[in-house]
Amino acid sequence: MLAGVRHGRLALSMRALPFLAVARHLVIEGRVVLRMHRGLGFHESCDGSVVAYGADNVNAADAGGTESGPKEFWSVQFTGPAEIVHPPFDRHELFGTGPYEVNGERFDPVYIRIDPQLAHIHTLSYAASP
């Protein structure tokens, strides 16, 4: 399911407060690798900590499940330990082109690997008639 969308939300703790951040992800060898902007500093709060990550297809066209939109929506979320990694260059290319700027700063990628430990999948189906 995660391979069907490119971005999700990382839940972390910054200065003992909960925080959400958008990240680009790939599933590589059973782990999830995130690409984020180094300048925001989120990676420092994640390294060595347990984090949560979630992605969904809810933003797909027509969230109501009409004729032109999907009939089933899903959400995946998991928790696990995170660490900063330095993937080989060929893995960088798998992420595709990054943004040019983030909050006015030139995009500087940093990579975080999460080893999923506890996962949940939720689905909403509109396929049946009322």
Buried (B, 14 or more C-beta within 10 A) or exposed (E): EBEEBEEBBBBBEEEEEEEEBEBBBBEEEEEBBBBBBBBBEBBBBBBEEBBBBBBBBEEBEEBEBEEEEBEEBBBBBBBBBBBBBEBEEEBBEEBEEBEEEBEEEEBEBBBBBBBBEEEEEEEBEBEEEE
